[in-house]
Amino acid sequence: MAVDNKVVEQVAHLARVQISAESVPDYASDMSGVLELAAQMDQVDTSSVEPMAHPTHAVQRLRDDVVDEVNQRDAFQAIAPSVENGYYLVPPVIE
Amino acid sequence: MHKLTLAAMQRSLESGEFSSVELCQHLIERTKQHNETLNAFVSITEEQALSEAKAADEKRAAGDTLGSLHGLPIAHKDIFCTDGVRTSCGSKMLENFVPPYNATVVEKLKSAGAISLGKTNMDEFAMGSSNENSFFGVVRNPWDTERVPGGSSGGSAAAVAGRLVPACTGTDTGGSIRQPAAFCGITGIKPTYGRVSRYGMIAFASSLDQGGPLAATAEDCALLLNEMAGFDPRDSTSIDRANDDYMATLHQPVKGMKIGLPKQYFEAGLDDSIAALLQQAIKELEKLGAEFVDIELKNQHLAVPAYYIVAPAECSSNLARFDGVRYGHRCEDPKDLEDLYKRSRAEGFGREVKRRILVGTYALSAGYYDAFYVKAQKIRSLISQDFSQAFADVDFILGPTTPSPAFKIGEKTSDPVAMYLNDIYTIPANLAGLPGISVPCGDVGGLPVGLQLVGNYFDEARLLNVAHQYQTVTDWHTRIPG
């Protein structure tokens, strides 16, 4: 299960992580190693096995549809890298 | 004073032998003195700790009790959000992140009267088995400072082993409480998945992550877990189930308990000297009346391969939240939104985190999801079924915590897969969601070794009971690095 440089670049784009050109081959080799390890799973036929959903088979709990949190916008914006008038600032998305 | 266990400190505070201020001051001085070498703490919250200790002493003098941990010093792994105190998760991404709220675990321990002396170092985002992946530098093992303390809760384990603090919180996704506890000669328990709230505990792999205590003894772990455990409506996978009193059952006899020895745990790959120490421990437990039987856990060898798909997959999804927009690191002068995301994440995350994000993204991408992620979740079912079958016949499963004692700093950093195999004995319990405890059971050339007991779901009380009984007839947990 060898991963080549192109796959690293594609996956890095999907994950929105910049990988420098010189470190792409290292990541390709690391990923290949992990996927080789994962390939050991193919030793077992799992065609009739249900994938695990939850260790103790718990189901999603629902709560009453009522407001139980106070607005903490100021507290959350205080730790943001860039805000203005209550908005988070990012580079322009629309030209 | 620092050599006392948490339980002994509790008695001394109650009897007035020393005050909480004296105790905290002493430990903070000790931490400042030794942290330069050990690097176990990333923040020391001296001012806050001493003012809380003073308040605790005043309350005590007035005849009030804050709770079962009144005035007792602890420290939190830097993965637990602490209101107003920087929470870095060992990452440059969160180097300056000051959460505006407390994790449930932090809140619970605080309201029980515990005093946090600071935050402990860890592998970045809890990804690692050696604490070499921290943005704040490697943590050193107090038993041999050329060696790793284990990870990812390496700072917590080193802080307890070095007697900087009697107990710490930790988290365990694939062994991150038990493995460092073993490497540092202390006790650590990973509770059943859902037992301890994950609210405010920075997420790595949500179906595996579980918080728990690290301390010198099983009794101290019980003291802490009594306050940490419990249902939390703010964690959607928290289990709504009445709490056990882990202290109340510590003294029950071990006689008649049946312990399984999985043949797969004693095969090739295990250090001979560790195998010999386990045999000694088995004899001790037999003397206490435990009965041993051989069992099979036939899919154990697939646990590491399945884990290194499930954990990276969940990591890639969880860490998508670090986008350089709402909090955390942001790159300089982004040219557009994509550049902002890509460079902020490239600069903020370390190599192992990026490696896992890439593997996880790959395993979840179109065309590979069934072959990797679904396959791994099926293997998880098989591993879990193996455990269920075993627990139909035995009360606990005993084995090693780690294949070898603590290794040298730098020894395994060049080969990620060799590093991953460190968790070969701890990962199965995470995949199945079962509780596990590591207890010191000897040393090899001066380096501590841990034995692991895995219990059935919600059997933390009996795990702590057996571990405590073992510690009444052995003294490995009382040894302190020179």
Interface residues (C-beta under 8 A of the other chain):
Chain A: V3 V7 V8 V11 A12 L14 A15 R16 V17 Q18 I19 S20 Y27 D30 M31 G33 V34 L35 E36 L37 A38 A39 Q40 M41 D42 Q43 V44 T46 V49 E50 P51 M52 A53 H54 P55 T56 A58 Q60 R61 R63 Q72 A75 F76 A78 I79 A80 P81 S82 Y88 V90 P91 P92 V93
Chain B: F97 V98 P99 P100 T192 Y193 G194 S207 P233 S236 T237 I239 D240 N299 H301 L302 V304 P305 A306 Y308 I309 P312 S316 A320 D323 G324 V325 R326 Y327 G328 H329 R330 P334 K335 D336 L337 E338 D339 L340 Y341 K342 R343 R345 A346 F349 K354 R355 I357 L358 V359 T361 Y362 A363 S365 F372 V374 K375 A376 Q377 K378 I379 R380 S381 L382 S384 D415 P416 V417 Y420 L431 A432 G433 L434 Y457
